[in-house]
Amino acid sequence: MTTLTLATRWNPIDWPLTHGPIPYAVLAAGWGSLVLLAFSRHERWRAPRLFGALMLAGTLTALVKLGVDGWWHPFPEGTPDFVLRWIAVALFAISLVCFRAPLLAVRRRLLATGAAVLVLLMAASQVNRGFDQYPTARAMLVPGVQALTTGKVASTIAATPGKPVEELWHAPPGLPAKGTLSTVTIPGTKSGFTARDGYVYLPPAYQANPRPLLPVVVLLPGQPGAPVDWITSGAIQETLDAFAADHQGLAPIVVVADPTGSPFTNTLCMDSRIAKAHTYLATDVPDWIHHNLQTATGRGAFAIGGLSLGGTCSLQLAVNAPGVYGTFLDISGQDEPTLGERGETVDKAFGGDEAAFDAVDPVHIMARQKFPDTAGMFVVGANDPDFRPMQEKAYAAAQAAGMKVGYQTIPGWHSWVVFRQAFEQNLAWLSQQTGLIR
């Protein structure tokens, strides 16, 4: 939990939205507004109208559930129950306004509408608390970005066997205190995949001459999600700057790439009928990095990581492209790529060909192949009832495949409370595995 400094205490944009007085004040205002909407002394407001509003809200909630999880089905795990409950509360408030509006004068209709807005704000606040997507209003804003530094310097320093970069390179005078963040377009040159813009973090040491040849961590968001989530909700720029401050300006280069192309598309990170997402992540992204940035090379200097679907992808890339990525960080990933049901996944991705799916499914691959030179870390929320069993299954399969793997739990469930801590707590481990620090 971030401690507020004197400056941020007086800046509303930095006030906490998921703990402390603000969410509780919104909760009290929302429930109070709902009570005022539900009960009235108006002579024409009777139990049948209240019951009608309740039935309308229940019907609309069922339709939302059916439409999203049954027909559209954009999320493999379905809509979380707590989200559906708050949707129901919001729809109940809207239904109450619809039933009460004909009985009210214009001024009171406006007041009723304002009360419904407070209920909607309460519902949104509680969903945000559940996911911890925006711990402050500042997290909703994308930090300023700079032009990407693509020029290469003639003099470089690389890690050698037995000696990490930090023992061979020392920060020169005048090194910037913070790294740079840039938006980048990584084209699907060989895959034909159309990705959204990604982000590149270059640590302070990248600005030096001689330049240390730094390792690369490719990070992937979840679904629904976007690369920007790692910047805003994940706060990785602050985490990486803090790490660099403790290591002479050294930190991994981080490239946040897009594995899905849109918030509601699940490419499974495979080459299939859906998209050639594997080729994009295993070939196009590394090729772009090598062409545009001056980095360490080889599988030992490249790590892949991600959260939820991005975590599943990281394990997939580690076993399907072991010559590219020697290390992976799987945060709250699944035990296999999925669109929700195994049959649906195989049908849509491979036309029903089970063998084609098994050929690229990580658990099946690890059952028939050993990976003694691959290092991995599995991290999941201790209170995550859905993803924790899947992480345990994937971890056991990785152990059986001879990988050098670890398993961690963090208090929380499938939320940014876990995702942020997982990256922060394993940044030093990633740096060790990729030859940056000892």
Rosetta blueprint (number, residue, H / E / L):
1 M L
2 T L
3 T L
4 L L
5 T L
6 L H
7 A H
8 T H
9 R H
10 W L
11 N L
12 P H
13 I H
14 D H
15 W L
16 P E
17 L L
18 T L
19 H L
20 G L
21 P H
22 I H
23 P H
24 Y H
25 A H
26 V H
27 L H
28 A H
29 A H
30 G H
31 W H
32 G H
33 S H
34 L H
35 V H
36 L H
37 L H
38 A H
39 F L
40 S L
41 R L
42 H L
43 E L
44 R L
45 W L
46 R L
47 A H
48 P H
49 R H
50 L H
51 F H
52 G H
53 A H
54 L H
55 M H
56 L H
57 A H
58 G H
59 T H
60 L H
61 T H
62 A H
63 L H
64 V H
65 K H
66 L H
67 G H
68 V H
69 D H
70 G H
71 W H
72 W H
73 H L
74 P L
75 F L
76 P L
77 E L
78 G L
79 T L
80 P L
81 D H
82 F H
83 V H
84 L H
85 R H
86 W H
87 I H
88 A H
89 V H
90 A H
91 L H
92 F H
93 A H
94 I H
95 S H
96 L H
97 V H
98 C H
99 F H
100 R H
101 A H
102 P H
103 L H
104 L L
105 A L
106 V H
107 R H
108 R H
109 R H
110 L H
111 L H
112 A H
113 T H
114 G H
115 A H
116 A H
117 V H
118 L H
119 V H
120 L H
121 L H
122 M H
123 A H
124 A H
125 S H
126 Q H
127 V H
128 N H
129 R H
130 G H
131 F H
132 D L
133 Q L
134 Y L
135 P L
136 T E
137 A H
138 R H
139 A H
140 M H
141 L L
142 V L
143 P L
144 G L
145 V L
146 Q L
147 A L
148 L L
149 T L
150 T L
151 G L
152 K L
153 V L
154 A L
155 S L
156 T E
157 I E
158 A L
159 A L
160 T E
161 P L
162 G L
163 K E
164 P L
165 V H
166 E H
167 E H
168 L L
169 W L
170 H L
171 A L
172 P L
173 P L
174 G L
175 L L
176 P L
177 A L
178 K L
179 G L
180 T E
181 L E
182 S E
183 T E
184 V E
185 T L
186 I L
187 P L
188 G L
189 T L
190 K L
191 S L
192 G L
193 F L
194 T L
195 A L
196 R L
197 D L
198 G E
199 Y E
200 V E
201 Y E
202 L E
203 P L
204 P H
205 A H
206 Y H
207 Q H
208 A L
209 N L
210 P L
211 R E
212 P E
213 L L
214 L L
215 P L
216 V E
217 V E
218 V E
219 L E
220 L E
221 P L
222 G L
223 Q L
224 P L
225 G L
226 A L
227 P L
228 V H
229 D H
230 W H
231 I H
232 T L
233 S L
234 G L
235 A L
236 I H
237 Q H
238 E H
239 T H
240 L H
241 D H
242 A H
243 F H
244 A H
245 A H
246 D L
247 H L
248 Q L
249 G L
250 L L
251 A L
252 P L
253 I E
254 V E
255 V E
256 V E
257 A L
258 D L
259 P L
260 T L
261 G L
262 S L
263 P L
264 F L
265 T L
266 N L
267 T L
268 L L
269 C L
270 M L
271 D E
272 S L
273 R L
274 I L
275 A L
276 K E
277 A H
278 H H
279 T H
280 Y H
281 L H
282 A H
283 T H
284 D H
285 V H
286 P H
287 D H
288 W H
289 I H
290 H H
291 H H
292 N H
293 L L
294 Q L
295 T L
296 A L
297 T L
298 G L
299 R H
300 G H
301 A H
302 F E
303 A E
304 I E
305 G E
306 G E
307 L E
308 S L
309 L H
310 G H
311 G H
312 T H
313 C H
314 S H
315 L H
316 Q H
317 L H
318 A H
319 V H
320 N H
321 A L
322 P L
323 G L
324 V L
325 Y L
326 G L
327 T E
328 F E
329 L E
330 D E
331 I E
332 S L
333 G L
334 Q L
335 D L
336 E L
337 P L
338 T L
339 L L
340 G L
341 E L
342 R H
343 G H
344 E H
345 T H
346 V H
347 D H
348 K H
349 A H
350 F H
351 G L
352 G L
353 D L
354 E H
355 A H
356 A H
357 F H
358 D H
359 A H
360 V H
361 D L
362 P H
363 V H
364 H H
365 I H
366 M H
367 A H
368 R H
369 Q L
370 K L
371 F L
372 P L
373 D L
374 T L
375 A E
376 G E
377 M E
378 F E
379 V E
380 V E
381 G E
382 A L
383 N L
384 D L
385 P L
386 D L
387 F H
388 R H
389 P H
390 M H
391 Q H
392 E H
393 K H
394 A H
395 Y H
396 A H
397 A H
398 A H
399 Q H
400 A H
401 A L
402 G L
403 M L
404 K E
405 V E
406 G E
407 Y E
408 Q E
409 T E
410 I E
411 P L
412 G L
413 W L
414 H L
415 S L
416 W H
417 V H
418 V H
419 F H
420 R H
421 Q H
422 A H
423 F H
424 E H
425 Q H
426 N H
427 L H
428 A H
429 W H
430 L H
431 S H
432 Q H
433 Q H
434 T L
435 G L
436 L L
437 I L
438 R L
